[in-house]
Amino acid sequence: MNKFKFRIAALLAMIIIICFSFTTVTRITIKGSDTMVILSKQWAEAYMKKQPGTIIQVTGGGSGVGFAALINGSTDIANSSRLVKPVESEKIKLKYNKNTIEIACAKDGLSVFLNKANSVSELSVQQIGKIFSGEITNWKQVGGDDVKIQLYGRESSSGTFEFFKEHVVKTDFSPTCKTFPVTAAIVNAVKKDKYGIGYGGAAYAKDVKDCKVKKDAKSKGVLPSAATIKNKSYPISRYLYMYLKSKPTGETKAFIDWILSPEGQLMIETVGYYSLK
């Protein structure tokens, strides 16, 4: 009788091992925009709880890093805080014979970070551009203390760098701008420097002061918020994107569909960004 029970137990164990070995685990890799890392990790964690058989790995490094990974095939999704460049899209088409797939997944207000002790709290888009280009070098020129302005920004591989350059600076950055690979480092630098100024995704604005931004000299300063992003009164806003080298299928499609669903979109504002609707 004991031998019979042992054989039954052994058989059941074998069945469990066989079933486990045939269990499919789906892996999805996401690389790119540092701005989107916090949000993407929140999405990934929530989705993996819903779908235990799916493993989603999220890493940053900048939008340019994401596109490079998409081109060389080391990621399924490239996160980007800027539009794909024609040269990047062309490389994908040449290698895979498919057009790049672009999916807008959230909105972001690009914050201008100031130290809380700085007397300046409002700047126009033009003033911000002149500060980061090096044309304005002293806080006195914009109504502050008679002290040199210290600039902090992202590295050139960052989509945030490119967006800010194209839409705000509109020329080359000042060579005095200290650059960092991640936005959190910019915030930390401004937090420690009374006369520092930086920029980055609104979700990173911790222990610093968000600058009120004016569309022009005659406009009222506006802070980034869900309301001002949606009604487009905040002057520095953008979409955040996911890019793929072909139309998503299987679990990747299911994950993206969930992100764009009411449940996925509801998570966005809890992180500090803004939903598409």
N, C-alpha and C positions, 0 to 999 in steps of 0.2 A: 504493500500500500504506500509506504514511504517513497519507494522507488518511482511509483506511478506519479505521486504528487511532485516529485523532483523533476520528472520528465515534462510534466505539464508546465511547471514554473519555467523550466529552461526554454520550452517551446514559446511561451508567452514573451519571454525576454527577447528571444530571437525575432519574433514578429515585430516587437516594439523597435528593435534596432533597425530592421529592414524598412519599416515605415518611416523612421526618422531619417534614414539615409536617402529616401526618395522625396523628403520634404524640400520644396523649392524655396531658396532664399534669394530675393531680388535685391540687388545693390544699385543704388543711384548715387552718382557723384556730382557735386555742385562746386564750382570754383569761380572766383572772380571778385566782384565788387566788395571792398571792405565795408562800404556803407550798408550793404545788404546782409552782412554776416549775422548780426543779431537777429534780424527778422527771419532769415532763412533757417537758422538753427531752431528758432521757436516753431516754425512751420514743420520742420523735419521731426522734432521731438513729438509734437502733437500727432502727426500722421503715423509715426512708427508705433505709437500707443494704439492707434486704431487698426494698424496693419502690422502685427508682430513679425510677419515674414518678410518685411521690407527693411533694409538697412540703408539709411541716407547719410552720406558723409558731406559735410559742408566746410569749405576752407576759403579764406580771402586772398589777399595779395594785390587786389586792384582789378579793374575791368579788363585792362590789357592782358593781364595774366590769365584771366578767364577765357578770353578769345584765343590766346596762344594755345591753351589746353584744349579748347574745342577743335582747333585746327589740327593739332597733333594727335587727337583722339583719346586724350587722358581724362576727359570729363564728359558727362552726359549733358549737363546744363552749364552754360556760362552766365553768371550773374553780371549785370552791367548797369551802371548809373548814367550811362550815355548811350547814344545810338551807335550801332556798329559802323565802322569805317568801310568805305567801298573796297579798300585793299584787303581788309579782313574777310569781307563777304566773298570777294573774288577768289581768295585762297581756299575757302571752304568749298566753293563751287568747283574749282579746278581739281581738288583732291577727292571730293565725294560725288561730284556730278549732281549736286542738289543745291537748291536755293536755301539760304539761311532762314530759319524760322524765328520770328521776333514776337515775343509775348509780353505786353505791358502787364505788370502784376501789382503795382502800388504807386503812390505818389509821395514825393518828398519835398519838404521845404528846406532849402540849403541855408543853414544858419551861419551867421557871422558872429563869432565868439569874442566877447570882451571880458576882461577881468572885472569882477564885481566892484572893485575900488576905483575903477576908471570913471571919471566924471562924464565922459561922453557916453551917450546911450542911444543916439540916433544918427544915421548917416544915409546919404542918398546912394543909389547904385553907382552913379558917376564918381562920387567921393571914394567909395570902396575900391572901385577900379583904379583910381589914381593912387590910392594908398598902396595897393599891391603891385602896381607897375613901377613904383618908386618916385612918382611925380609929386606926391604929398609925403613928406618924411617926418613931420613934427605934428603932435597932437594939437598944438596951438592953431594950426591951419584949419582945423575943423571944430574949433571951440573948446578944446581941452587944455591940459597943462602944457607948458613950454618944455616938452620932453620928446626925445626921439621915439618914433614908432618902431616896434619890433614885430616883424612879420613871421607867421608860422603857416605852413601849407603842406599839401600832399605832394608826393613824388609824381613824376610825369607819367608813370604807368597807370595812375589812378583816373577813373572816369570822372570823379569829382573835380580833380585838377583840370581836366579838359573842358568840362562843362563850365566851371568857374572862369577859366581863361577865355572861352568863347563868348559867354554871355555877360560877364562882369568886367574883367580886366581888358579884354578886347585888344591886347597887345602882349608883349612878353612880360613875364613876372620880373620883379626887381631881383637882381642877383643877391640881395641881402636877405631874401626870404629863406628861412630855415625849413627844410622839408623833412617829412616823416612818412614812414610806410603805412601808418594806420592813423585814423582820425582820433582815437583815444589819446594818442601821444600829443596831438595838437592841443586838445582840450587841457591835458595835464600841464603843458607848457604855458598856456594862457592863464590857467589857474594860479600859477606861481609867479607870473610876470604882470605887474600892475599896468604896464604900458604895452602889453602884447595884444595882437589881434590875429585871429585864425578863422577858418571856415570848415564846414563839414555837414554831414547829415544831422538833422534836428534831433534825432534820437540820442546823440552823443552829448548834448548840452547839459552836462552835470557839473554843478559847482562853479559854473561860469555864467556870464550874463549874455542873453540873446540880444543882439543889437536890433533896434527897430530900423527897418529899411524903408527908405522913401523911393518911389519910382523916379522922381525928379526933385529938383530943389523946391518946388512949390507944393509938392504932395505931403500928406501926413505919413509919419512913420508907422509901419505895420510890423507886428511880430508874427512869426510862423505859427499857425494853429490849424486845426481841422477846418474851421470856418473860413479862414483867410486863404487857405490853399484851395478849398472847393470853390470859393467865389472869385478866385484869381486876383485878389487884392494884394497878396504878398508877392513882391516882384521877382523873387528868386526861387522858382519852383520847377519841378521836373518829374518825369515818369521814371520808374525803376523797371528794368527789363530782365527777362530770362531769354537766352538765345539757345537754339538747338541747330544741329547740322541737317536735320530732317524732321518731318512731322512726328511728334511723339506717339508712341504706341505702348501697349501693355501697362505696367505699373507706373512708368514715367508719365504717361498720359493721365492715369488715374490721380497721381499726385498733383499734377498741374491743374487738372479739373477741380480738385479739392481746394487748392489755393485760390482759385477764381470763384469758388462757391461762397455763399453768404457766411458759412462757418470759417473758411480760411480768411476771407476779407475782414471778418470781425476781429481777428487777432491783430491786425495791422496797427490800429490806433493804440492798443495796449503797449506796443513796443515803442511808439513814438513817431510812426509814419501815418500815412493817410490812405484810406481805401480808394478804389477806382471810382466808386459811386458817391 
